[in-house]
């Protein structure tokens, strides 16, 4: 009897545990131009196995802490293991001195193999390298041979302008991209140490243009937590890799992952909250004989430190007009001068006196010279506001007063 009990005990101890249900809330996207609708992108799995045949009765959705009736949202798209979607991709490659020649050779080979998996004419790729500064090695194209050739010929040297490299990838997608699925896939051997672009502007630009950022961190030096936050803020993912020998398998995995549109399900919902600021989404999944709740807050308003001594070398900002202005004023005019001979990409944003961003007035290229931009129908609450004209780390500020 003791032997029999011991046998069953060993069987129980050695029995594999049942796979647990998992949810990952990847992205909440406001529909344009109707901001009363949103799309929630998420993945569902049992352990490592993606759930493709997801049914609505397996889900419970909450906004804030309020339960949403299942009749008030729809599952717009289910993940599919056979999907082969059209997409635009920019491969951003670390070419700095910390990328060894051997690791770079493995990276180039893995990227070449990735390009060969792009089987449809509507799947295009471009290549950007970065060291002290970014370089576009090939523009978006479905010419596989041309893209493969652009990967060759890199010689590691210089610093790591990672953010500038990713930003160049974003710019290529916004300029030449044609598909609704647009991806920047970067690889780096460490953190950024040479860019003029900053974290917040990368995220804002990616979200504004519906572009996902994915980054591979090679070795032990990349700041994993920071890069994970950067990627997840855009609906992408960060992949730490200890050795270059893991890259061929990872790039092969990512090729299928991108073709399947990230294995994501999509919920569409019409909400009463037109702004959706700091929106808390909670989702419950019943699967694998168990259930799990996951929550995430989206559209969190950033709080910035406003430095009154901030200056910019290549542009100047004048006083807004009118100032003060009434809360009923229909338009505000901003004057600025661009001194750079080739023009600049600039962004003008409005912040309240607590440093919370209220509005982005514009984000675009401006030629050299004097410019006036009119912001119509601001509808600001009474108080003091700061307007911030910036390009990367170059920033200049102004203040305006809104009266009742």
Secondary structure as a PSIPRED ss2 file (coil, helix, strand):
# PSIPRED VFORMAT (PSIPRED V4.0)

   1 X C   1.000  0.000  0.000
   2 X H   0.000  1.000  0.000
   3 X H   0.000  1.000  0.000
   4 X H   0.000  1.000  0.000
   5 X H   0.000  1.000  0.000
   6 X H   0.000  1.000  0.000
   7 X H   0.000  1.000  0.000
   8 X H   0.000  1.000  0.000
   9 X H   0.000  1.000  0.000
  10 X H   0.000  1.000  0.000
  11 X H   0.000  1.000  0.000
  12 X H   0.000  1.000  0.000
  13 X H   0.000  1.000  0.000
  14 X H   0.000  1.000  0.000
  15 X C   1.000  0.000  0.000
  16 X C   1.000  0.000  0.000
  17 X C   1.000  0.000  0.000
  18 X C   1.000  0.000  0.000
  19 X C   1.000  0.000  0.000
  20 X C   1.000  0.000  0.000
  21 X E   0.000  0.000  1.000
  22 X E   0.000  0.000  1.000
  23 X E   0.000  0.000  1.000
  24 X E   0.000  0.000  1.000
  25 X E   0.000  0.000  1.000
  26 X E   0.000  0.000  1.000
  27 X E   0.000  0.000  1.000
  28 X E   0.000  0.000  1.000
  29 X E   0.000  0.000  1.000
  30 X E   0.000  0.000  1.000
  31 X C   1.000  0.000  0.000
  32 X C   1.000  0.000  0.000
  33 X C   1.000  0.000  0.000
  34 X C   1.000  0.000  0.000
  35 X C   1.000  0.000  0.000
  36 X C   1.000  0.000  0.000
  37 X E   0.000  0.000  1.000
  38 X E   0.000  0.000  1.000
  39 X E   0.000  0.000  1.000
  40 X E   0.000  0.000  1.000
  41 X E   0.000  0.000  1.000
  42 X E   0.000  0.000  1.000
  43 X E   0.000  0.000  1.000
  44 X E   0.000  0.000  1.000
  45 X E   0.000  0.000  1.000
  46 X E   0.000  0.000  1.000
  47 X C   1.000  0.000  0.000
  48 X C   1.000  0.000  0.000
  49 X E   0.000  0.000  1.000
  50 X E   0.000  0.000  1.000
  51 X C   1.000  0.000  0.000
  52 X C   1.000  0.000  0.000
  53 X C   1.000  0.000  0.000
  54 X C   1.000  0.000  0.000
  55 X C   1.000  0.000  0.000
  56 X H   0.000  1.000  0.000
  57 X H   0.000  1.000  0.000
  58 X H   0.000  1.000  0.000
  59 X E   0.000  0.000  1.000
  60 X E   0.000  0.000  1.000
  61 X E   0.000  0.000  1.000
  62 X E   0.000  0.000  1.000
  63 X E   0.000  0.000  1.000
  64 X C   1.000  0.000  0.000
  65 X C   1.000  0.000  0.000
  66 X E   0.000  0.000  1.000
  67 X E   0.000  0.000  1.000
  68 X E   0.000  0.000  1.000
  69 X C   1.000  0.000  0.000
  70 X H   0.000  1.000  0.000
  71 X H   0.000  1.000  0.000
  72 X H   0.000  1.000  0.000
  73 X E   0.000  0.000  1.000
  74 X E   0.000  0.000  1.000
  75 X E   0.000  0.000  1.000
  76 X E   0.000  0.000  1.000
  77 X E   0.000  0.000  1.000
  78 X C   1.000  0.000  0.000
  79 X C   1.000  0.000  0.000
  80 X C   1.000  0.000  0.000
  81 X C   1.000  0.000  0.000
  82 X C   1.000  0.000  0.000
  83 X C   1.000  0.000  0.000
  84 X C   1.000  0.000  0.000
  85 X C   1.000  0.000  0.000
  86 X C   1.000  0.000  0.000
  87 X E   0.000  0.000  1.000
  88 X E   0.000  0.000  1.000
  89 X E   0.000  0.000  1.000
  90 X E   0.000  0.000  1.000
  91 X E   0.000  0.000  1.000
  92 X E   0.000  0.000  1.000
  93 X E   0.000  0.000  1.000
  94 X E   0.000  0.000  1.000
  95 X C   1.000  0.000  0.000
  96 X C   1.000  0.000  0.000
  97 X C   1.000  0.000  0.000
  98 X C   1.000  0.000  0.000
  99 X C   1.000  0.000  0.000
 100 X C   1.000  0.000  0.000
 101 X H   0.000  1.000  0.000
 102 X H   0.000  1.000  0.000
 103 X H   0.000  1.000  0.000
 104 X H   0.000  1.000  0.000
 105 X H   0.000  1.000  0.000
 106 X H   0.000  1.000  0.000
 107 X H   0.000  1.000  0.000
 108 X H   0.000  1.000  0.000
 109 X H   0.000  1.000  0.000
 110 X H   0.000  1.000  0.000
 111 X H   0.000  1.000  0.000
 112 X H   0.000  1.000  0.000
 113 X H   0.000  1.000  0.000
 114 X H   0.000  1.000  0.000
 115 X H   0.000  1.000  0.000
 116 X H   0.000  1.000  0.000
 117 X H   0.000  1.000  0.000
 118 X C   1.000  0.000  0.000
 119 X C   1.000  0.000  0.000
 120 X C   1.000  0.000  0.000
 121 X C   1.000  0.000  0.000
 122 X C   1.000  0.000  0.000
 123 X E   0.000  0.000  1.000
 124 X E   0.000  0.000  1.000
 125 X E   0.000  0.000  1.000
 126 X E   0.000  0.000  1.000
 127 X E   0.000  0.000  1.000
 128 X E   0.000  0.000  1.000
 129 X E   0.000  0.000  1.000
 130 X E   0.000  0.000  1.000
 131 X C   1.000  0.000  0.000
 132 X C   1.000  0.000  0.000
 133 X C   1.000  0.000  0.000
 134 X E   0.000  0.000  1.000
 135 X E   0.000  0.000  1.000
 136 X E   0.000  0.000  1.000
 137 X E   0.000  0.000  1.000
 138 X E   0.000  0.000  1.000
 139 X E   0.000  0.000  1.000
 140 X E   0.000  0.000  1.000
 141 X E   0.000  0.000  1.000
 142 X C   1.000  0.000  0.000
 143 X C   1.000  0.000  0.000
 144 X H   0.000  1.000  0.000
 145 X H   0.000  1.000  0.000
 146 X H   0.000  1.000  0.000
 147 X H   0.000  1.000  0.000
 148 X H   0.000  1.000  0.000
 149 X H   0.000  1.000  0.000
 150 X H   0.000  1.000  0.000
 151 X H   0.000  1.000  0.000
 152 X C   1.000  0.000  0.000
 153 X C   1.000  0.000  0.000
 154 X C   1.000  0.000  0.000
 155 X C   1.000  0.000  0.000
 156 X C   1.000  0.000  0.000
 157 X C   1.000  0.000  0.000
 158 X C   1.000  0.000  0.000
 159 X C   1.000  0.000  0.000
 160 X C   1.000  0.000  0.000
 161 X C   1.000  0.000  0.000
 162 X H   0.000  1.000  0.000
 163 X H   0.000  1.000  0.000
 164 X H   0.000  1.000  0.000
 165 X H   0.000  1.000  0.000
 166 X H   0.000  1.000  0.000
 167 X H   0.000  1.000  0.000
 168 X H   0.000  1.000  0.000
 169 X H   0.000  1.000  0.000
 170 X H   0.000  1.000  0.000
 171 X H   0.000  1.000  0.000
 172 X H   0.000  1.000  0.000
 173 X H   0.000  1.000  0.000
 174 X H   0.000  1.000  0.000
 175 X H   0.000  1.000  0.000
 176 X H   0.000  1.000  0.000
 177 X C   1.000  0.000  0.000
 178 X C   1.000  0.000  0.000
 179 X C   1.000  0.000  0.000
 180 X C   1.000  0.000  0.000
 181 X C   1.000  0.000  0.000
 182 X E   0.000  0.000  1.000
 183 X E   0.000  0.000  1.000
 184 X E   0.000  0.000  1.000
 185 X E   0.000  0.000  1.000
 186 X E   0.000  0.000  1.000
 187 X E   0.000  0.000  1.000
 188 X E   0.000  0.000  1.000
 189 X C   1.000  0.000  0.000
 190 X C   1.000  0.000  0.000
 191 X C   1.000  0.000  0.000
 192 X C   1.000  0.000  0.000
 193 X C   1.000  0.000  0.000
 194 X C   1.000  0.000  0.000
 195 X C   1.000  0.000  0.000
 196 X C   1.000  0.000  0.000
 197 X C   1.000  0.000  0.000
 198 X C   1.000  0.000  0.000
 199 X H   0.000  1.000  0.000
 200 X H   0.000  1.000  0.000
 201 X H   0.000  1.000  0.000
 202 X H   0.000  1.000  0.000
 203 X H   0.000  1.000  0.000
 204 X H   0.000  1.000  0.000
 205 X H   0.000  1.000  0.000
 206 X H   0.000  1.000  0.000
 207 X H   0.000  1.000  0.000
 208 X H   0.000  1.000  0.000
 209 X C   1.000  0.000  0.000
 210 X C   1.000  0.000  0.000
 211 X E   0.000  0.000  1.000
 212 X E   0.000  0.000  1.000
 213 X E   0.000  0.000  1.000
 214 X E   0.000  0.000  1.000
 215 X E   0.000  0.000  1.000
 216 X E   0.000  0.000  1.000
 217 X E   0.000  0.000  1.000
 218 X E   0.000  0.000  1.000
 219 X C   1.000  0.000  0.000
 220 X C   1.000  0.000  0.000
 221 X C   1.000  0.000  0.000
 222 X C   1.000  0.000  0.000
 223 X C   1.000  0.000  0.000
 224 X H   0.000  1.000  0.000
 225 X H   0.000  1.000  0.000
 226 X H   0.000  1.000  0.000
 227 X H   0.000  1.000  0.000
 228 X H   0.000  1.000  0.000
 229 X H   0.000  1.000  0.000
 230 X H   0.000  1.000  0.000
 231 X H   0.000  1.000  0.000
 232 X H   0.000  1.000  0.000
 233 X C   1.000  0.000  0.000
 234 X C   1.000  0.000  0.000
 235 X C   1.000  0.000  0.000
 236 X C   1.000  0.000  0.000
 237 X C   1.000  0.000  0.000
 238 X E   0.000  0.000  1.000
 239 X E   0.000  0.000  1.000
 240 X E   0.000  0.000  1.000
 241 X E   0.000  0.000  1.000
 242 X C   1.000  0.000  0.000
 243 X C   1.000  0.000  0.000
 244 X H   0.000  1.000  0.000
 245 X H   0.000  1.000  0.000
 246 X H   0.000  1.000  0.000
 247 X H   0.000  1.000  0.000
 248 X H   0.000  1.000  0.000
 249 X H   0.000  1.000  0.000
 250 X H   0.000  1.000  0.000
 251 X H   0.000  1.000  0.000
 252 X H   0.000  1.000  0.000
 253 X H   0.000  1.000  0.000
 254 X H   0.000  1.000  0.000
 255 X H   0.000  1.000  0.000
 256 X H   0.000  1.000  0.000
 257 X H   0.000  1.000  0.000
 258 X H   0.000  1.000  0.000
 259 X H   0.000  1.000  0.000
 260 X C   1.000  0.000  0.000
 261 X H   0.000  1.000  0.000
 262 X H   0.000  1.000  0.000
 263 X H   0.000  1.000  0.000
 264 X C   1.000  0.000  0.000
 265 X E   0.000  0.000  1.000
 266 X E   0.000  0.000  1.000
 267 X E   0.000  0.000  1.000
 268 X E   0.000  0.000  1.000
 269 X E   0.000  0.000  1.000
 270 X E   0.000  0.000  1.000
 271 X C   1.000  0.000  0.000
 272 X C   1.000  0.000  0.000
 273 X C   1.000  0.000  0.000
 274 X C   1.000  0.000  0.000
 275 X C   1.000  0.000  0.000
 276 X C   1.000  0.000  0.000
 277 X C   1.000  0.000  0.000
 278 X C   1.000  0.000  0.000
 279 X E   0.000  0.000  1.000
 280 X E   0.000  0.000  1.000
 281 X E   0.000  0.000  1.000
 282 X E   0.000  0.000  1.000
 283 X E   0.000  0.000  1.000
 284 X E   0.000  0.000  1.000
 285 X E   0.000  0.000  1.000
 286 X E   0.000  0.000  1.000
 287 X E   0.000  0.000  1.000
 288 X C   1.000  0.000  0.000
 289 X C   1.000  0.000  0.000
 290 X E   0.000  0.000  1.000
 291 X E   0.000  0.000  1.000
 292 X E   0.000  0.000  1.000
 293 X E   0.000  0.000  1.000
 294 X E   0.000  0.000  1.000
 295 X E   0.000  0.000  1.000
 296 X E   0.000  0.000  1.000
 297 X E   0.000  0.000  1.000
 298 X E   0.000  0.000  1.000
 299 X C   1.000  0.000  0.000
 300 X C   1.000  0.000  0.000
 301 X C   1.000  0.000  0.000
 302 X C   1.000  0.000  0.000
 303 X E   0.000  0.000  1.000
 304 X C   1.000  0.000  0.000
 305 X C   1.000  0.000  0.000
 306 X C   1.000  0.000  0.000
 307 X C   1.000  0.000  0.000
 308 X C   1.000  0.000  0.000
 309 X C   1.000  0.000  0.000
 310 X C   1.000  0.000  0.000
 311 X C   1.000  0.000  0.000
 312 X C   1.000  0.000  0.000
 313 X C   1.000  0.000  0.000
 314 X C   1.000  0.000  0.000
 315 X E   0.000  0.000  1.000
 316 X E   0.000  0.000  1.000
 317 X E   0.000  0.000  1.000
 318 X C   1.000  0.000  0.000
 319 X C   1.000  0.000  0.000
 320 X C   1.000  0.000  0.000
 321 X E   0.000  0.000  1.000
 322 X C   1.000  0.000  0.000
 323 X C   1.000  0.000  0.000
 324 X C   1.000  0.000  0.000
 325 X E   0.000  0.000  1.000
 326 X E   0.000  0.000  1.000
 327 X C   1.000  0.000  0.000
 328 X C   1.000  0.000  0.000
 329 X C   1.000  0.000  0.000
 330 X C   1.000  0.000  0.000
 331 X E   0.000  0.000  1.000
 332 X E   0.000  0.000  1.000
 333 X E   0.000  0.000  1.000
 334 X E   0.000  0.000  1.000
 335 X E   0.000  0.000  1.000
 336 X E   0.000  0.000  1.000
 337 X E   0.000  0.000  1.000
 338 X E   0.000  0.000  1.000
 339 X C   1.000  0.000  0.000
 340 X C   1.000  0.000  0.000
 341 X C   1.000  0.000  0.000
 342 X C   1.000  0.000  0.000
 343 X C   1.000  0.000  0.000
 344 X E   0.000  0.000  1.000
 345 X E   0.000  0.000  1.000
 346 X E   0.000  0.000  1.000
 347 X E   0.000  0.000  1.000
 348 X E   0.000  0.000  1.000
 349 X E   0.000  0.000  1.000
 350 X E   0.000  0.000  1.000
 351 X E   0.000  0.000  1.000
 352 X E   0.000  0.000  1.000
 353 X C   1.000  0.000  0.000
 354 X C   1.000  0.000  0.000
 355 X C   1.000  0.000  0.000
 356 X E   0.000  0.000  1.000
 357 X E   0.000  0.000  1.000
 358 X E   0.000  0.000  1.000
 359 X E   0.000  0.000  1.000
 360 X E   0.000  0.000  1.000
 361 X E   0.000  0.000  1.000
 362 X E   0.000  0.000  1.000
 363 X E   0.000  0.000  1.000
 364 X E   0.000  0.000  1.000
 365 X E   0.000  0.000  1.000
 366 X E   0.000  0.000  1.000
 367 X C   1.000  0.000  0.000
 368 X C   1.000  0.000  0.000
 369 X E   0.000  0.000  1.000
 370 X E   0.000  0.000  1.000
 371 X E   0.000  0.000  1.000
 372 X E   0.000  0.000  1.000
 373 X E   0.000  0.000  1.000
 374 X E   0.000  0.000  1.000
 375 X E   0.000  0.000  1.000
 376 X E   0.000  0.000  1.000
 377 X C   1.000  0.000  0.000
 378 X C   1.000  0.000  0.000
 379 X C   1.000  0.000  0.000
 380 X C   1.000  0.000  0.000
 381 X C   1.000  0.000  0.000
 382 X C   1.000  0.000  0.000
 383 X E   0.000  0.000  1.000
 384 X E   0.000  0.000  1.000
 385 X E   0.000  0.000  1.000
 386 X E   0.000  0.000  1.000
 387 X E   0.000  0.000  1.000
 388 X E   0.000  0.000  1.000
 389 X E   0.000  0.000  1.000
 390 X E   0.000  0.000  1.000
 391 X E   0.000  0.000  1.000
 392 X C   1.000  0.000  0.000
 393 X C   1.000  0.000  0.000
 394 X E   0.000  0.000  1.000
 395 X E   0.000  0.000  1.000
 396 X E   0.000  0.000  1.000
 397 X E   0.000  0.000  1.000
 398 X E   0.000  0.000  1.000
 399 X E   0.000  0.000  1.000
 400 X E   0.000  0.000  1.000
 401 X E   0.000  0.000  1.000
 402 X E   0.000  0.000  1.000
 403 X E   0.000  0.000  1.000
 404 X C   1.000  0.000  0.000
